[in-house]
């Protein structure tokens, strides 16, 4: 007899509290028929409404979509995926590498967000207040080892136990059990000394250390011997049987997947099947799960595969025990419409996989839908009619969906361009309310925050201690750089080779054999030449002629040469006499003789600093020489040659050098970029090795990780700053006219800015080499444009306007004002340096957090 009835679309099908009347067409009592309804509740028969308690959903993922990238380069990872995991069960997610398993798990634990769809863990969205996921309710074992190699086994468990809220006594107790159960090495062994299999066992032990309610294991048995693998599965079954834990495992081993209560076969971001192992084997008439998976993959890649206009296959309705022999498959469903359309909406009970047309699943009736079941019995036939179900299903809870193959395009294009677009994001449980967040939880959260911060700080300092050689190098590196700076930059050049051509005395230019009496009319050039190397700046080389000196200068043997004319002494005496007669004011008379007192210099001008040093040495020598002649001739009391006089400096000293100009900016630059390097590399390393992800899954927030790194870095940075200042002040006599405390605070502000920039780099870059390149690429422009190595005022106006607000420009000027001018914080040039440093820190932090959140999405 043909069956008649109406169909409720799968997405709204729920029989709970909806069965109000049951009648039969022939008046006879209904025959009980074993049956699983799509909501997972088994009825002993139509006539018996007694049902076993409904199993709750631990994980409910509905219509999940996720892609990485944008535009044409975007890669679709999850495509309309629906998955249900019941509480107190083991669910195995089986699929090849790259099919989206790890991304799905990341969405479940709340560290990655879906583009569309819904994910509920124990009825609550991950990352919501009070959910506990990410947090202590979940234990997570990633594919990577994700344990700090500098830690011992005991220290690793203490760290993860503390961030999950365990006390030291609880950790020690669980550790003793896990070491014995998993045959772990002694707890004092360092993780880096373990073999691959031993390290994976430690990683597994950490995931179950705090006995979480949900356990997520990503390839947990890779590299584990068969005996231990069997022991692990036995322990997982024991956890599940107690009802305390729900386990989700991804694996490549199809044979061990049969140990699970339920299997999800995944390919190209979609579930090909989701059911118990026994029912999958029965429905596909296979002996091994490999054959089931092979058949599903063949169907998925066939020309009439996911994109065909044929019915969608549904296997089973929900989880059941492996020894259940009852036929629980859905009936065959065909057609669409209503009874007015030739009664095409029929459900026929069958032992074969159910078939539901795609058009039917995409349509809903606007009116109440009656449901009629007709069964065939050897004794008699009966028809059972259920009362109509309301058309509004919004108030009903979401179902544990039966398996369906999503009608996407072929597997080749399903990752990039599915034939149907993702639906607009909808919110399941639209009328459900989030649980209230009681006030007493505030103290509990604060206590948890303190425990996590304590664990993070201990972890950071322990990592530093275990790398004490590297830490000492990093600690002393700024001081070493300061020493090299003071030794190499800012000093006056010395022993510069310079030629002398003394035409007044001929070849005896140094007047070694030529007698000279004080205030004599001849050979005054001898006094001048003897005074030239007085301060060690110049090294004198004597030449007989100008041509000879020029040849040596062009060869690069000397930086230039000085020519003293033949009538040098006469001209100088005539000049002095003229000054005496005019009272210190020269006249036009005797110009030819007076001109003979002038010396000539021919210099190599390729180095401005060396040229300036030679000219400075010659001018100072000539000034000392003039004073000596007037003193020898008794003219110092009656006439004083006109010259410029420098009064006491307003700021600085009369003998200040370039080192004093550069020192404040160099200190800030060293601390700034040391902070950039340390912060950026730390985050990238942790993320690359999986430690950052594991810590986030444990409930630690990104802000807490940043805060712990900042506090750790501040300790290092304070020591670096003090050591640099000691080197500068005591070893190289760099003076600080202002407050040393203010200089330290400004240096720490610049270090904070560097940490923020380093964290931004770590959010932008995924590889350490890229981070290094980005840091170096920004180092030199910042150094050159911030007025550190050359006065800011020497730049073109347009460049100066752009460079004025760089992170270090105003801070460098403020530091220089503190060092050389002694200005206080109230001066605009000082507090503006603090303001710019803090402002850039805030900008970098905001940009970094935006990038971090965008990557999570």
MOCORHU-V314363 format. One record per backbone hydrogen bond with DSSP energy under -0.5 kcal/mol. CO is the residue of the C=O (numbers start at 1). NH is the residue of the N-H. If there is no record, write none. Layout:
co->(CO,CO)
nh->(NH,NH)
This chain:
co->(9,9,10,15,15,18,21,23,24,35,35,37,40,41,42,43,45,47,48,50,56,56,58,59,60,61,62,64,65,65,66,66,68,70,71,74,75,75,78,78,81,83,85,85,86,89,89,90,90,90,91,91,92,92,93,94,96,99,100,101,102,103,104,105,106,106,107,116,118,120,120,121,124,125,128,132,132,133,135,137,137,139,140,141,148,149,151,152,153,154,155,156,157,158,159,160,161,162,167,168,169,170,171,172,173,174,175,176,177,178,179,186,187,189,190,191,195,196,197,198,199,200,201,202,203,204,206,208,213,214,214,215,215,216,216,217,217,219,221,225,226,227,228,229,230,231,232,233,234,235,236,237,238,239,239,240,246,247,248,249,250,251,252,253,254,255,256,257,262,263,263,264,264,265,265,267,269,270,270,273,275,276,277,278,279,280,281,282,288,288,289,290,291,292,293,294,295,296,297,298,300,300,302,305,308,312,313,314,314,315,321,323,326,332,334,338,338,338,339,339,341,344,346,347,348,354,355,356,357,358,360,368,369,371,373,375,382,383,383,384,385,386,389,391,393,399,404,406,410,410,411,413,413,415,426,429,436,438,439,439,440,441,442,443,444,445,446,447,448,449,450,451,452,453,454,455,456,457,458,459,460,461,462,463,464,465,467,468,469,470,471,472,473,474,476,477,478,479,480,481,482,483,484,485,490,490,495,496,497,498,499,500,500,501,501,502,505,507,508,513,517,523,524,524,525,526,527,528,529,529,531,533,536,537,539,541,545,546,547,548,549,550,551,552,552,552,553,559,560,561,562,562,563,563,564,565,567,568,569,570,571,572,573,574,575,576,577,578,579,580,584,588,590,591,592,593,594,595,598,600,601,602,603,604,606,607,608,609,610,611,612,613,614,615,616,617,618,619,620,621,622,623,624,625,626,627,628,629,630,630,631,635,645,653,657,657,658,659,660,662,663,664,665,666,667,668,669,670,671,672,673,674,675,676,677,678,679,680,681,682,683,684,685,686,686,687,689,690,691,692,693,694,695,696,697,701,702,703,704,705,706,707,708,709,710,711,712,713,714,715,716,717,718,719,720,721,722,723,724,725,726,726,727,727,728,729,733,735,739,740,741,742,743,744,745,746,747,748,749,750,751,752,753,754,755,756,757,758,759,760,761,767,768,769,770,771,772,773,774,775,776,777,778,779,780,781,782,783,783,784,791,792,796,797,798,799,800,802,803,806,806,808,809,810,811,812,813,814,815,816,816,817,817,817,818,819,820,824,825,827,827,828,830,830,831,832,833,834,835,836,837,838,839,840,841,842,843,844,845,846,847,848,849,850,851,852,853,856)
nh->(12,13,13,18,19,20,387,385,27,37,43,40,42,37,52,35,48,49,45,44,58,87,122,85,120,83,118,81,115,116,77,78,75,73,74,76,68,77,66,80,64,61,58,59,89,91,247,92,261,262,93,249,94,264,251,266,99,269,104,105,106,107,108,109,111,112,110,65,62,60,122,124,121,128,131,137,138,127,138,213,214,216,142,218,151,192,191,156,157,158,159,160,161,162,163,164,166,165,171,172,173,174,175,176,177,178,179,180,181,182,184,189,154,153,193,194,199,200,201,202,203,204,205,206,207,208,209,211,246,139,216,217,248,141,218,219,250,222,224,229,230,231,232,233,234,235,236,237,238,239,240,241,242,244,245,243,215,91,217,93,219,95,254,257,258,258,259,260,92,265,275,94,266,272,273,270,79,267,272,265,263,280,281,282,283,284,286,285,291,292,293,294,295,296,297,298,299,300,301,302,306,411,305,308,310,356,405,316,354,403,324,325,328,348,346,341,343,344,342,343,344,346,334,349,332,314,333,312,361,362,363,370,389,386,384,382,375,25,385,373,23,371,369,393,396,401,406,408,413,414,415,416,417,76,428,432,438,441,442,443,444,445,446,447,448,449,450,451,452,453,454,455,456,457,458,459,460,461,462,463,464,465,466,467,467,468,471,472,473,474,475,476,477,478,480,481,482,483,484,485,486,487,488,489,658,659,497,539,559,541,562,502,543,503,564,506,508,509,511,515,520,526,527,528,529,530,531,532,532,533,534,536,495,496,498,500,549,550,551,552,553,554,555,556,557,558,556,604,499,602,501,564,565,600,503,568,571,572,573,574,575,576,577,578,579,580,581,582,584,583,586,591,594,595,596,596,597,598,565,563,603,561,605,607,608,611,612,613,614,615,616,617,618,619,620,621,622,623,624,625,626,627,628,629,630,631,632,633,635,636,634,639,647,656,660,661,662,663,664,666,667,668,669,670,671,672,673,674,675,676,677,678,679,680,681,682,683,684,685,686,687,688,689,691,692,690,146,694,695,696,697,698,700,699,135,705,706,707,708,709,710,711,712,713,714,715,716,717,718,719,720,721,722,723,724,725,726,727,728,729,730,731,731,732,734,733,735,737,743,744,745,746,747,748,749,750,751,752,753,754,755,756,757,758,759,760,761,762,763,764,765,771,772,773,774,775,776,777,778,779,780,781,782,783,784,785,786,788,789,787,794,795,800,801,802,803,804,805,806,809,810,812,813,814,815,816,817,818,819,820,821,821,822,823,738,737,652,827,831,830,831,832,833,834,835,836,837,838,839,840,841,842,843,844,845,846,847,848,849,850,851,852,853,854,855,856,857,113)
